[in-house]
Amino acid sequence: MTYREAMRKLKALGTAQNRKVYKRHGAGKNLFGVSFANLGKLQKEIKIDHDLAEKLWASGNTDAQSLATMIIDPKQASEDFLDRMVKEISYYTLVDIFVRNIVSKSPLARKKMQRWVKSKNEWIGRAGWMLLSILAMQDKDLQDQQLETYLKTIEKNIHQAKNRTREAMNSALISIGIRNDRLERLAIATAKRIGPVEVDHGETACKTPEAEAYIKKARSRAKKKK
């Protein structure tokens, strides 16, 4: 599929209702309003096309960039390319799929996580903590001691962090707590000391998960499956 064909299809699939909803969540003005179900169908049609993904990303259109995260080859994404991409995002949903679809599957995942969690930029910081949230669940080589250090960082900085970074730090706290019995105890103790985490979700019905309750529920389900 060519770039022009992809953009035509995206435009045709967009709806006014989706544009309204996505803008309410902070997507900006450059978008068609394509549902993720339809983005998924396009992804299945295109499969992996790294060159097309780069062109779609460069368009600056939110729907095109979302599709780009689905068809890019993470192994071909250089460190410079990842750094450039993360600097161009200012929409939390796009940050999250960028991290989930590309960075978490990249050989550079841990390196990017370690660097981005230190960023004072709201969106780069969010990318780092969302990446940690994923790695805490998936990367078996991450040591408990490393994750304990991040628990201390979360406790120290979460209330001072910027809004969407703060939300991602809460997600990382939850993921660390779900990892194993020992980290469950440490994460719950951390959550109790932190107290309620306030996140401004704007004009949406979204709510911030309460870390202690979420961890306990997830761990209970995991233990029942064993």
Secondary structure by P-SEA (a helix, b strand, c coil): ccaaaaaaaaaaaccaaaaaaaaaaccccccccccaaaaaaaaaaacccaaaaaaaaacccaaaaaaaaaccccccccaaaaaaaaaacccaaaaaaaaaaccccccaaaaaaacccccccaaaaaaaaaaaaaaaaccccccaaaaaaaaaaaaaccccccaaaaaaaaaaaaaaaaccaaaaaaaaaaaaaacbbbbccccccccccccaaaaaaaaaaaaaac
